[in-house]
Structures are given as structure tokens and as C-alpha cells.
Amino acid sequence: MIRKILYAALALFIAAAVVGYLNRESLIDASIRDRLQQKPDPAFLANDGHIRVLLCGTGSPEVSAAKAQACTLVSAGGHIFLFDVGDGAVRSLEQSHVPLNKLERVFITHFHSDHFNDLGTLINAGWIWGRTTPLEVEGPAGMRAIVAGFAQSYALDESYRSANMPHLAERREVAFGKPLEVAFAEGKRMARVYDEDGVTIDAVLVVHDPVKPALGYVLEYRGKKVFVSGDTEVSPLNMEAMRGADLAVHESYAAHMVRRAIPHMKRLGMDFEAEVATRTIPYHADNIALAKQAQSAGVKHLLLTHLIPYPDSFVVRRMYAEGMADHYKGQLTVGQDGMLIIL
């Protein structure tokens, strides 16, 4: 009986292979048509009263299973904004079918490399694939130097492509982006950086010493509030930005897991790794302290990103937020690349 089943399965496989071979040209053409017909998702540009938040990168500097380093997309009122653009972000955005050429502005939180590694790729790709205006990139003081550095590194690429494709030469200024730097009034920790069509974005100073300035951003639209923390320790200085947020997209550090790992690192002779882990704990957001602050601030939904250590299995994901629900009673989500939240 088993032999008959095996023979039947083999016959079906051979028949399918023969049919596929005889129709290979039509199958190839169908595959090409399917690829060409893939379009960006128009929902990101919808002016329907909703805020859409896409986690395009939940990783950190550590090598992990994350598709991308720090990257959060927020769309509202027909506008698309990107907060940080770490390594792998452009590919992640494309996999989520984001209309990249419709990005209105990129906001950088600070100048740790995992928050802007893919900026040059993003600007360059927009120029090559049809963007008509320079991409605005806003961040702390130093943003102009960062964008100028990318322009220098891509200068030869720009010259080669412009020589080969005259239409790119006509849009040469698009190849290098447009830098903007956030300025704060004396004694203020918040500055309005965007105000169009009912969408407002405020830059806020967060606490990521010795990185100064380090920024978070608050987006508000139709009575809804989203706080994107950037990298920060848990500090009372961040309370006003978090207060009453419908969604806080917050960096997260599972210090209980890291502290447990450090003695094992030392026993294995991984002294350098243990030293790095020890030094990173104080200037990131410990999960338990974060849960307490989110509860005090009245955050409705706490979405964890920039995950350290990266929870790359079901078991580790369960351990990652252990104890947080004891202190935070709102909705708690451990983020994943490609996760979409609609408010």
C-alpha cells in the first residue's frame, strides 16, 4: 500500500515537472508580470483620520535576527514621516510596500550610527527611482555635517549615474538631500518642527548621556498622540512628552536578562562583551522602570522597540517583558519588524 502511494506521488511529481517544463515560458512571463505589478501600499498616504505606525526596524547595534536597526514610520493626514533610518531600513520599508518617494521628512533622534546608517541609501534610492524634490532630513545640531558626509561618499556614484542617465542629471540636487537642524529656545526642552494639515511634530530633548542632544519626537493628529522616544534612559524629564500618549514607541532594555548574562560572559572569558553590557545598562530604558513611568504618564499603548537583547524566539519574547505587566496596566507590545499599528 505504501509503495503504491509512493509511486502515485512520484507520478504526480513527474507530471507536474513535465507540465511546468512545457509551459516554462508562460510561467516566466507570469512571474515577470506579477513582479512588475507590485505597487506601494496607498494606505500609508490615506487621509482618513487615522495614524499608522510601522516598525520598520526594531534592532540595535548588536548583531541579531532583526531585519533592520532603529526605524519607525508614522503616517497621518496624507503625510509620511520616518523617525530614524538604521541599517536595513530601506529594504524593510520596501518589503512593507511603503511609497518611499512620498516620504515628506526624515527625523533623526541622535547620531549613534544604528539610527542613521541607511540614510545615504534612502536618499540615493529616492533620487534613482524618481523622487523629484530633495528629501528633508531633520535632526540635532550636526545634521548638516552628516548629510554633507553622505553627499561626499556618494559623489562618484552621482557622477556616473548622471552621465549615463540625463534625466538624473536634471535632478542632481535630489541626490544629496536637504538637512535641517532642530533649535531649542533658551531653557526649553521642546520645539515645534512641523505643522501642516492638522499634523504637528515636536522635537523633545531626552536623556541619553553622554549623547547630547538626543531627541524624541511627539506627533499629534486629530486628538491622538504618538511619542517616539529615540534612545533614552527612563527619566522624569521625559514625562511631559509621554503624558497621555495613545502610543509610545519606546526603546527598551531588558536589564534583568542582561544582568543575568554578564556573569556567564565573564566565566566564558567574554570580558569585553561583559564590559560593554555593563556600560550600556545605565543609558537605556530599563523595562521595569519604563513600565512604571508609562503607567504614571497615562500611556495607553506601550510599544517596545530597539530591543536589547533581541528576542529572537518565542521563549525569549516571553522572558523579555517579564514583570512589566505588574507595573503597567495599558496595552503592552514587544515590537517586531513589519508590525503595523493603526490608531
C-alpha positions in Angstrom: 0.0 0.0 0.0 2.8 2.4 1.0 4.6 1.5 -2.2 1.6 2.4 -4.3 1.2 5.7 -2.6 4.9 6.5 -3.2 4.6 5.5 -6.9 1.5 7.7 -7.2 3.2 10.7 -5.6 6.2 10.2 -7.9 4.0 10.1 -10.9 2.3 13.3 -9.9 5.6 15.0 -9.3 6.9 13.9 -12.8 3.6 15.0 -14.4 3.9 18.4 -12.7 7.5 18.8 -13.8 6.7 18.0 -17.4 3.8 20.5 -17.4 6.0 23.1 -15.9 8.7 22.5 -18.4 6.3 22.6 -21.4 4.8 25.9 -20.0 8.0 27.4 -18.7 7.9 30.5 -21.0 4.4 31.4 -19.9 5.3 30.8 -16.3 8.3 33.1 -16.6 6.2 35.8 -18.2 3.6 35.5 -15.5 6.3 35.8 -12.8 7.6 38.9 -14.5 4.2 40.5 -14.8 3.5 39.7 -11.1 6.7 41.4 -10.1 6.1 44.5 -12.3 2.6 44.9 -10.9 3.6 45.1 -7.3 2.7 48.6 -6.1 3.3 50.6 -3.0 0.5 50.5 -0.4 -1.6 53.6 -0.8 -3.0 53.2 2.7 0.2 55.0 4.0 -1.0 58.1 2.2 -4.6 57.8 3.2 -6.2 61.0 4.6 -8.8 59.0 6.6 -8.3 60.4 10.2 -6.1 57.5 11.3 -2.4 57.5 12.3 -0.4 54.5 11.0 2.7 53.4 12.8 5.0 50.9 11.1 8.0 49.4 12.9 10.5 49.2 10.1 13.4 48.4 12.3 13.4 47.1 15.9 17.1 46.2 16.2 20.1 47.9 17.8 23.9 47.9 17.2 24.1 44.2 18.3 24.1 41.6 15.5 20.6 40.0 15.8 17.7 38.5 13.9 16.2 41.9 13.4 15.7 42.9 9.7 16.8 46.4 10.5 18.2 48.7 13.1 16.2 51.7 14.5 13.4 52.8 12.2 9.8 53.9 12.8 7.4 55.2 10.2 4.4 57.3 11.1 1.8 58.4 8.6 -1.1 60.8 9.2 -3.3 63.2 7.2 -1.8 62.0 3.9 1.8 62.6 5.0 4.5 60.1 5.7 7.4 60.6 8.2 10.3 58.5 9.1 11.9 58.5 12.5 15.5 57.2 12.3 16.8 55.1 9.5 19.2 52.4 10.7 21.0 49.7 8.7 18.5 47.6 6.7 15.7 50.2 7.0 15.3 50.8 3.3 14.9 47.1 2.5 12.4 46.7 5.4 10.4 49.7 4.1 10.2 48.3 0.6 9.1 44.9 2.0 6.2 46.7 3.7 5.4 48.4 0.4 5.9 51.9 1.7 5.9 54.6 -1.1 9.4 55.8 -0.4 9.3 58.7 -2.9 6.4 60.1 -0.9 8.3 60.4 2.3 7.9 64.0 3.5 10.6 64.2 6.0 13.1 62.0 8.0 13.7 62.9 11.6 16.9 61.6 13.2 16.9 61.2 17.0 20.7 61.3 17.6 23.9 60.3 16.0 24.6 56.8 17.2 25.3 55.0 13.9 22.4 52.5 14.3 20.0 55.4 13.9 21.2 56.8 10.6 23.3 54.0 8.9 20.8 53.7 6.0 20.3 57.5 5.4 22.6 57.6 2.4 20.9 54.6 0.9 17.5 56.2 1.4 18.5 59.5 -0.2 20.3 57.8 -3.1 17.4 55.4 -3.8 14.9 58.2 -3.9 17.0 60.1 -6.5 17.5 57.0 -8.7 13.8 55.9 -8.6 12.1 59.1 -9.4 11.9 61.4 -6.4 11.5 65.0 -7.7 12.4 67.1 -4.6 15.3 66.7 -2.1 14.4 64.6 0.9 14.3 66.8 4.0 16.3 65.3 6.9 15.9 66.9 10.3 17.9 66.2 13.5 20.0 67.6 16.2 22.9 70.1 15.6 25.4 68.3 13.4 22.7 67.1 10.9 24.2 69.3 8.1 27.6 67.6 8.6 26.1 64.2 8.5 24.2 64.9 5.2 27.3 66.5 3.7 29.4 63.4 4.6 26.9 61.2 2.8 26.9 63.6 -0.2 30.7 63.3 -0.4 30.7 59.5 -0.2 28.0 59.3 -2.9 29.6 61.9 -5.2 31.2 59.4 -7.6 28.0 57.4 -7.8 26.1 60.5 -8.6 28.5 61.5 -11.4 28.4 58.0 -13.0 24.7 57.7 -13.0 24.1 61.3 -14.2 26.5 60.7 -17.1 24.6 57.6 -18.1 21.0 58.9 -17.4 20.4 62.5 -18.4 17.1 62.6 -16.5 19.0 62.0 -13.3 21.5 64.8 -14.1 18.4 67.2 -14.4 17.6 66.3 -10.7 21.1 66.3 -9.4 20.1 68.3 -6.2 17.8 65.4 -5.2 20.8 63.1 -4.9 22.0 64.6 -1.7 19.0 65.5 0.5 18.2 68.7 2.4 19.5 68.9 6.0 17.6 70.8 8.8 18.7 71.2 12.4 16.4 71.5 15.4 16.9 74.6 17.5 15.6 75.0 21.0 14.7 78.3 22.7 16.7 79.1 25.8 15.6 76.9 28.7 13.1 74.9 26.6 13.1 71.2 26.1 10.5 71.1 23.3 10.5 72.7 19.8 7.8 72.6 17.1 9.4 71.3 13.9 6.3 70.5 11.7 2.8 71.9 11.5 0.8 71.1 8.3 -2.8 70.0 7.6 -3.5 69.3 11.3 -0.4 67.3 11.8 2.1 68.6 14.4 5.5 67.2 15.3 7.5 68.5 18.3 11.2 67.6 18.9 11.9 66.9 22.6 15.1 66.6 24.5 15.5 63.1 26.1 18.2 61.8 28.4 20.9 59.6 26.7 24.1 60.9 28.3 26.8 61.3 27.2 24.9 61.8 23.9 23.8 65.5 23.8 21.5 66.5 22.3 19.4 63.3 22.0 15.9 63.8 20.7 12.5 62.1 20.9 9.5 63.3 18.8 5.8 63.8 19.6 3.3 63.6 16.7 -0.2 64.7 17.2 -3.2 64.5 14.8 -6.9 64.8 15.4 -6.6 64.4 19.2 -4.3 61.4 19.0 -0.7 61.5 20.3 2.3 59.3 19.4 5.6 59.6 21.3 8.8 58.2 19.5 11.4 58.1 22.2 14.7 57.6 20.3 17.3 56.3 22.7 16.8 57.4 26.3 17.1 56.3 29.9 13.9 56.4 31.9 13.8 60.0 33.3 11.2 62.3 34.8 12.4 64.8 32.1 10.6 62.6 29.5 7.3 62.6 31.4 5.6 65.5 29.6 6.4 64.1 26.1 4.9 60.7 27.2 1.9 62.1 29.1 -1.4 60.8 27.8 0.1 59.3 24.7 -2.2 57.0 22.7 1.0 55.2 21.6 4.6 55.4 23.0 7.1 53.8 20.6 9.8 53.4 23.2 13.3 52.0 23.2 13.6 49.0 25.6 16.3 47.3 27.5 15.7 44.0 29.3 18.2 44.8 32.0 17.1 41.7 34.1 18.2 39.5 31.2 21.5 41.3 30.6 22.4 41.3 34.3 21.8 37.6 34.4 24.0 37.1 31.3 27.0 39.2 32.5 28.4 36.5 34.9 28.1 33.9 32.2 30.1 36.2 29.9 32.9 36.5 32.4 33.0 32.8 33.1 33.3 32.2 29.3 36.2 34.7 29.0 34.0 37.3 27.3 35.3 40.2 29.4 35.0 42.7 26.6 31.3 41.8 26.0 30.6 41.9 29.7 32.1 45.4 30.0 30.0 46.7 27.1 26.9 45.2 28.5 27.6 46.7 31.9 28.2 50.2 30.5 25.1 50.2 28.3 22.6 49.5 31.1 22.5 53.0 32.6 21.8 55.0 29.5 18.9 52.8 28.1 15.3 52.3 29.3 15.2 49.5 31.8 11.9 47.7 31.1 10.6 47.8 34.7 11.4 51.5 35.2 9.8 52.1 31.8 6.6 50.2 32.8 6.3 52.3 35.9 6.8 55.6 34.0 4.4 54.7 31.3 1.7 53.9 33.9 2.4 57.2 35.7 2.2 59.1 32.4 -1.1 57.5 31.4 0.3 55.9 28.2 -2.5 53.8 26.6 -0.3 51.6 24.5 3.4 50.9 25.1 5.2 49.5 22.0 8.7 48.3 22.7 11.5 48.7 20.1 15.3 49.0 19.8 15.2 45.7 21.7 18.2 44.6 23.7 18.9 41.7 23.9 17.0 40.9 20.8 14.2 38.4 21.4 14.7 36.1 18.5 12.5 33.2 19.7 9.1 32.7 21.3 10.7 31.8 24.7 12.9 34.8 24.7 10.0 37.1 23.7 8.0 35.8 26.7 11.0 36.5 29.0 11.7 39.9 27.5 8.8 41.8 29.1 8.7 39.7 32.3 7.5 41.8 35.2 6.3 44.8 33.2 2.6 43.9 33.5 3.0 44.1 37.3 3.5 47.9 36.9 1.9 48.9 33.6 -1.8 48.2 33.0 -2.2 49.5 29.5 -1.6 47.6 26.3 1.9 46.3 26.1 3.5 45.0 22.9 7.0 43.7 22.2 7.6 45.0 18.7 8.6 43.1 15.6 9.9 44.3 12.2 7.0 45.0 9.9 4.4 45.4 12.7 1.7 48.0 11.8 -0.4 49.8 14.4 -3.4 51.8 13.4 -4.8 54.5 15.7 
